[in-house]
Amino acid sequence: MKITRRKRLFIILLLIAFAGAAAVYYQKMQGKAKQEEPKYRTALADRGNITQTVTASGTLNPVELINVGSQVSGTVVQLLADFNDQVKQGQVLLKLDPTIFNAQIKQSEASLASAQASKRLAQANMERNLMLVTRNFISGSALDQTRREVEVADANIKLAKAQLERVQADLNNSVIRSPIDGVVIKRTIDMGQTVAASFQTPNLFQIARDLTKMQIDTNVSEADVGALKSGLSARFVVDAYPDREFDASLRQFRLAATVLQNVVTYNVVLDVDNKDVLLKPGMTAQVRLVVGNRQDILRIPTAALRYKPGDEEIAKEEKAKKEALAKTDAASGKNSASAVAAAPLPDTDDDVGFRSKNETTRSFKIYKLDEKNEAKAIDIKIGVSNFRYTEVLSGELKAGDQVVIRALDKASAGAR
């Protein structure tokens, strides 16, 4: 069947019209898509659970750690304990060379014998002078002089005995003994080494009483100490056992603060049961203390608390408030211009408001999307919080509302 010229022309015109309509529709859809590009990164407010924790890094140490030193100087002639040795109270750990101490003992004994001999002579002279005084052969002053010599001899004997006791104590201290039952975890002396105790006591050994009871010494930031209390449960991990968590409990919060580069921290001590002796002294522990746990509560992403609108959004919000106030005043017959000028707009940077003395919740300003997909500022009060979620206690917010996390620039919006 042949197609007439008129029909052919009609089909061409119909195709041209269809192509034009398709182009117009495409341009319209493109313009609508550009118009509806999202301006904010948002997240939904929902109901769920929040666990608030305090994290800290600390070091594992024995609960009781004794430093064993020496009160005297000398050369090590016997070393009877080594690393990881189990020792008993009174057990000999090392001995220093006793030669000098023995010589000092003999010298002190000789001084004592000399003092005793001097006393015997003085005593004999005094008895002889007593007899001579009764016969008036000597004066009373001569008798007093002999009595003084006896008293000096007594004092010299006491001094010699004290010196002898001292050198005997030095000889005893040259034998280093364990003060407790425990295990040697550190030794800083070797055979033949000279121990110098002239100005300070050198630490020769470190002995831990019981490695089945350990403690963690941590430093907690001042921002987190308000939630800490004795008996708080904690869990921690160490690099030696990355797939295992260990239990601990808070024993002591120490009041002495440590300030390092204007950062204030406090020492917190946790008790650890090490019955398997898997944990070793000096290990680094990553501690997590659970200070709050809320179930089935309204929550928002914590990032929503950090969002601040830009200058354009602030100006638009102020303009909307003025227009709303003008409409309200126009409906009530009042002059809106003076009311707007007299009432300053709130500072959007003032997130935390004043609270009463008995109020423990915190107030924040966040932004949620309204029915026009515009960011609307609302005030909420928050409870427990962690790095992901924050509890909402009150405010114009419900589950399913979209809260603004951050504004999207044109590049990021186009990427979406």
CORUR-V829398 format. One record per backbone hydrogen bond with DSSP energy under -1.0 kcal/mol. CO is the residue of the C=O (numbers start at 1). NH is the residue of the N-H. If there is no record, write none. Layout:
BEGIN
((CO & NH) (CO & NH))
END
This chain:
BEGIN
((4 & 8) (5 & 9) (6 & 10) (7 & 11) (8 & 12) (9 & 13) (10 & 14) (11 & 15) (12 & 16) (13 & 17) (14 & 18) (15 & 19) (16 & 20) (17 & 21) (18 & 22) (19 & 23) (20 & 24) (21 & 25) (22 & 26) (23 & 27) (24 & 28) (25 & 29) (26 & 30) (27 & 31) (28 & 32) (29 & 33) (30 & 34) (31 & 35) (32 & 36) (34 & 37) (39 & 408) (41 & 405) (41 & 406) (43 & 403) (45 & 400) (46 & 299) (48 & 297) (50 & 294) (52 & 291) (52 & 292) (54 & 289) (56 & 287) (58 & 285) (59 & 217) (60 & 282) (61 & 215) (64 & 209) (66 & 207) (68 & 204) (68 & 205) (74 & 195) (75 & 97) (76 & 192) (78 & 95) (82 & 85) (85 & 184) (87 & 182) (88 & 91) (91 & 178) (93 & 80) (94 & 176) (95 & 77) (95 & 78) (98 & 102) (99 & 103) (100 & 104) (101 & 105) (102 & 106) (103 & 107) (104 & 108) (105 & 109) (106 & 110) (107 & 111) (108 & 112) (109 & 113) (110 & 114) (111 & 115) (112 & 116) (113 & 117) (114 & 118) (115 & 119) (116 & 120) (117 & 121) (118 & 122) (119 & 123) (120 & 124) (121 & 125) (122 & 126) (123 & 127) (124 & 128) (125 & 129) (126 & 130) (127 & 131) (128 & 132) (129 & 133) (130 & 134) (132 & 137) (133 & 136) (139 & 143) (140 & 144) (141 & 145) (142 & 146) (143 & 147) (144 & 148) (145 & 149) (146 & 150) (147 & 151) (148 & 152) (149 & 153) (150 & 154) (151 & 155) (152 & 156) (153 & 157) (154 & 158) (155 & 159) (156 & 160) (157 & 161) (158 & 162) (159 & 163) (160 & 164) (161 & 165) (162 & 166) (163 & 167) (164 & 168) (165 & 169) (166 & 170) (167 & 171) (168 & 172) (169 & 173) (172 & 175) (174 & 96) (176 & 93) (176 & 94) (178 & 90) (182 & 87) (183 & 208) (184 & 84) (186 & 206) (190 & 193) (193 & 76) (195 & 74) (204 & 188) (205 & 68) (206 & 185) (206 & 186) (207 & 66) (208 & 183) (210 & 213) (212 & 274) (213 & 63) (214 & 272) (215 & 61) (216 & 270) (217 & 59) (218 & 268) (220 & 266) (221 & 224) (224 & 227) (225 & 228) (229 & 232) (232 & 250) (233 & 290) (234 & 248) (235 & 288) (236 & 246) (237 & 286) (241 & 244) (246 & 236) (248 & 234) (249 & 271) (250 & 231) (252 & 269) (258 & 265) (260 & 263) (263 & 260) (264 & 222) (265 & 258) (266 & 220) (267 & 254) (268 & 218) (269 & 251) (269 & 252) (270 & 216) (271 & 249) (272 & 214) (274 & 277) (280 & 283) (283 & 60) (285 & 58) (286 & 237) (287 & 56) (288 & 235) (289 & 54) (292 & 52) (294 & 50) (297 & 48) (298 & 392) (299 & 46) (300 & 390) (301 & 304) (302 & 305) (303 & 306) (310 & 314) (311 & 315) (312 & 316) (313 & 317) (314 & 318) (315 & 319) (316 & 320) (317 & 321) (318 & 322) (319 & 323) (320 & 324) (321 & 325) (322 & 326) (323 & 327) (324 & 328) (325 & 329) (326 & 330) (327 & 331) (328 & 332) (329 & 334) (336 & 340) (337 & 341) (338 & 342) (339 & 343) (347 & 350) (349 & 351) (356 & 359) (362 & 382) (364 & 380) (366 & 378) (367 & 404) (368 & 376) (370 & 373) (374 & 370) (376 & 368) (378 & 366) (380 & 364) (381 & 393) (381 & 394) (382 & 362) (384 & 391) (388 & 302) (389 & 386) (390 & 300) (391 & 383) (394 & 381) (395 & 397) (398 & 401) (401 & 45) (402 & 369) (403 & 43) (406 & 41) (409 & 413) (410 & 414) (411 & 415) (412 & 416))
END
